Amino acid sequence: MTEHVHHDVTDGIATITLDRPGRRNALTYEMLDAVREAVLRDGADPEVEAIVFAGVPGSFCAGTDLTALHEVAADADPLERTSHTDGTQWFWADCPKPTIAAIDGPVAGFGVEMATMCDFRIATPRARFSWVFVQRGLVPDAGAGTWLLPQIVGLQQAKRLLYTGEFIDAAEAERIGFLLEVVPPVDLTGRARELAAQVSSGSPYALTRVKALLDSSYTKPRAQHLADNVVALTECQQSEDHREGVAAFLEKRPAVFRGR
């Protein structure tokens, strides 16, 4: 990884940690590339069951480093000026594994976009969230705020957050459904790993299909969704994991899934 992005895999759980506290983990393009590469690699690694995304204590991600953004020529191609605007920056949302954002400290800009793309978000009382884009003359740079956020908190709350750019605290973020739960800072890492283990305890073969069906459920007609569900169910019924799950149930023992 890089000086400011650390990566670790322990007991099947990958942890990607931002470590640039002096800038509240504001992202340089090098850091963003390192995070994306780690997520893509973990998503394809059969030894990784889930991914936790965190920052060093007291910081999560203040967004893109505006100094780095300013250094790109004003007349450059828009995709070069904001390299996380094309679809390749949906790597968190597109990851086939469960993803958990463990948030301690302020989150804004592309930092809150990445948190929005994760499957689950837990935070400490020190967390604060802002979709500050309109205050910078922008729309949400990856589109997560305008696409995923309304699905998470509802259209009216999403409009409030995006129109105003106001900061909300962890309690409010939990109240509107953006956060799954709020935990003390000392418990954040352990709870994130516990949640990662819980949500990845079933068949990896089935889990990737459940996640894909859920993530596409807002964009497809019901008939297409049900057809895709039948395909996924048929694949699962023919899988080794299904046979193992049935055998484990009948033999009254824990299942040992292989992801195939």
C-alpha positions in Angstrom: 0.0 0.0 0.0 1.1 3.6 0.4 2.3 5.7 3.4 -1.2 6.8 4.1 -3.2 3.7 3.3 -2.7 0.5 5.2 -4.1 -3.0 4.5 -4.4 -6.1 6.6 -6.2 -9.4 6.4 -6.8 -11.3 9.6 -9.2 -14.3 10.0 -10.8 -13.7 6.6 -11.6 -10.0 7.3 -9.7 -7.3 5.4 -9.2 -3.9 6.9 -8.3 -0.9 4.8 -7.2 2.1 7.0 -6.6 5.7 6.0 -3.7 7.2 7.9 -3.3 10.9 7.2 -4.6 12.5 10.4 -2.9 15.8 9.8 -5.3 16.3 6.9 -8.2 14.4 8.5 -7.5 11.6 6.0 -8.3 13.9 3.0 -7.7 11.8 -0.1 -4.9 12.4 -2.6 -5.3 10.7 -5.9 -2.6 8.3 -4.9 -4.5 7.3 -1.8 -7.7 6.9 -3.8 -6.0 4.6 -6.2 -4.6 2.6 -3.4 -8.0 2.1 -1.7 -9.6 1.2 -5.0 -6.9 -1.4 -5.8 -7.2 -2.9 -2.3 -11.0 -3.2 -2.6 -10.8 -4.8 -6.1 -8.1 -7.2 -4.9 -10.0 -8.2 -1.7 -13.2 -8.6 -3.7 -11.6 -11.2 -5.9 -9.6 -13.0 -3.1 -11.4 -16.1 -1.9 -9.7 -15.9 1.4 -11.3 -12.5 2.2 -14.9 -12.8 3.5 -15.6 -9.2 4.3 -14.0 -5.7 4.2 -13.8 -3.1 7.0 -13.0 0.5 5.9 -11.7 2.8 8.6 -9.5 5.7 9.5 -7.0 6.2 12.2 -8.7 7.1 15.5 -10.4 10.4 15.5 -10.5 10.7 11.7 -12.4 8.9 8.9 -12.2 10.9 5.6 -12.7 14.6 5.0 -13.1 14.0 1.3 -10.7 14.8 -1.6 -7.7 17.0 -0.8 -8.7 20.3 -2.4 -5.1 21.2 -2.7 -4.5 18.2 -5.0 -7.7 19.0 -6.9 -6.6 22.6 -7.4 -3.2 21.5 -8.8 -5.0 19.9 -11.8 -5.3 22.4 -14.6 -8.6 24.1 -14.8 -9.0 23.4 -18.5 -8.2 19.7 -18.1 -10.7 17.0 -19.0 -13.4 16.8 -16.3 -12.7 13.2 -15.6 -9.0 14.0 -15.0 -9.9 17.0 -12.8 -12.1 14.8 -10.6 -10.8 11.3 -11.2 -13.6 9.7 -9.0 -16.5 10.8 -11.2 -16.7 7.9 -13.6 -18.2 4.6 -12.8 -14.9 3.0 -11.9 -15.1 4.9 -8.6 -18.1 2.8 -7.5 -15.7 0.1 -6.4 -17.2 0.0 -2.8 -20.7 -0.4 -4.1 -19.6 -3.0 -6.8 -17.6 -5.1 -4.3 -19.2 -8.6 -4.1 -18.2 -9.0 -0.5 -19.9 -7.4 2.6 -18.4 -4.0 3.3 -18.5 -2.1 6.6 -17.5 1.6 7.1 -16.2 2.1 10.7 -16.4 5.8 11.2 -14.7 7.9 13.9 -14.6 11.6 13.3 -15.8 14.0 10.6 -16.8 12.7 7.2 -17.4 14.9 4.1 -17.2 15.0 0.4 -15.9 11.9 -1.3 -15.4 10.4 2.2 -19.1 10.4 2.8 -19.7 9.1 -0.8 -17.5 6.1 0.0 -19.3 5.5 3.3 -22.6 5.7 1.5 -21.4 3.0 -0.9 -20.6 0.5 1.9 -23.2 -2.1 2.9 -23.1 -1.0 6.6 -22.0 2.0 8.5 -21.2 2.1 12.2 -19.8 5.1 14.0 -18.7 6.7 17.3 -20.3 9.7 18.8 -17.4 11.7 17.5 -18.6 11.2 13.9 -20.1 14.0 11.9 -21.4 13.9 8.4 -21.7 16.5 5.6 -22.7 16.3 2.0 -21.0 19.7 1.5 -21.0 19.6 -2.4 -23.4 22.5 -3.0 -21.2 24.7 -0.8 -18.3 24.0 -3.2 -20.3 24.5 -6.3 -20.6 20.8 -7.0 -22.9 17.9 -7.1 -22.0 14.7 -5.2 -18.8 13.6 -7.1 -19.4 9.9 -7.4 -23.2 10.1 -7.6 -23.7 8.1 -4.4 -25.4 11.0 -2.7 -28.0 11.4 -5.4 -28.5 7.6 -6.2 -27.8 5.5 -3.1 -28.5 8.0 -0.3 -32.2 8.4 -1.1 -32.5 4.6 -1.0 -30.9 4.6 2.5 -32.6 7.5 4.2 -35.5 8.4 1.9 -35.8 11.1 -0.7 -36.9 13.9 1.7 -34.0 13.4 4.1 -31.5 13.1 1.2 -32.7 16.4 -0.2 -32.3 18.1 3.2 -28.7 16.8 3.5 -27.7 17.6 -0.1 -29.5 21.0 -0.4 -28.0 22.4 2.8 -24.6 20.7 3.1 -25.2 20.9 6.9 -23.3 18.7 9.3 -25.3 16.1 11.2 -24.0 14.2 14.2 -23.9 10.5 14.8 -27.2 10.4 16.7 -29.0 12.1 13.9 -27.4 9.9 11.3 -28.5 6.8 13.2 -32.0 8.3 13.6 -32.6 8.8 9.9 -31.1 5.3 9.1 -27.8 6.3 7.6 -25.9 4.5 10.5 -26.7 1.0 11.6 -25.5 1.8 15.1 -23.3 4.1 17.3 -20.7 2.6 19.6 -18.1 4.1 22.0 -14.7 4.8 20.3 -13.0 2.0 22.2 -15.5 -0.5 20.8 -15.5 0.6 17.2 -12.8 -1.7 15.7 -14.0 -4.8 17.6 -17.7 -4.1 16.7 -16.8 -3.6 13.0 -14.9 -6.9 13.0 -17.8 -8.7 14.9 -20.3 -7.4 12.4 -18.1 -8.4 9.4 -17.9 -11.9 10.8 -21.6 -12.1 11.4 -22.7 -10.9 8.0 -20.2 -13.2 6.2 -20.9 -16.3 8.2 -23.2 -17.9 5.6 -22.4 -19.3 2.2 -20.2 -17.0 0.1 -21.7 -18.4 -3.0 -25.2 -17.5 -1.9 -24.2 -14.2 -0.3 -22.7 -12.7 -3.4 -26.0 -13.5 -5.2 -28.1 -12.0 -2.4 -26.1 -8.8 -2.5 -26.3 -8.5 -6.3 -30.1 -9.0 -6.2 -30.5 -6.5 -3.4 -28.3 -3.9 -5.1 -30.2 -4.2 -8.4 -33.7 -4.3 -6.9 -34.2 -0.5 -7.2 -33.3 -0.4 -10.9 -35.1 -3.3 -12.5 -38.8 -4.0 -13.1 -40.2 -6.6 -10.8 -40.5 -9.2 -13.6 -36.9 -8.9 -14.4 -35.9 -9.0 -10.8 -37.9 -12.2 -10.2 -36.4 -13.8 -13.3 -32.9 -13.0 -12.0 -33.9 -14.4 -8.6 -34.9 -17.7 -10.3 -31.5 -17.9 -12.0 -29.6 -17.2 -8.8 -31.8 -19.7 -6.9 -31.1 -22.4 -9.5 -27.3 -21.7 -9.3 -27.4 -22.0 -5.5 -29.4 -25.2 -5.6 -26.7 -26.7 -7.8 -23.8 -25.5 -5.6 -21.5 -27.3 -3.2 -22.4 -24.8 -0.6 -26.1 -25.7 -0.7 -25.3 -29.4 -0.4 -23.0 -28.6 2.6 -25.6 -26.4 4.2 -28.2 -29.2 4.0 -25.8 -31.8 5.3 -24.7 -29.6 8.2 -28.3 -29.1 9.2 -29.1 -32.8 9.1 -25.9 -33.7 10.9 -26.4 -30.9 13.5 -23.0 -29.4 13.0 -21.6 -26.1 11.7 -21.4 -25.8 8.0 -18.0 -25.4 6.3 -18.7 -23.4 3.1 -16.2 -23.3 0.2 -17.8 -20.6 -1.8 -18.7 -22.8 -4.7 
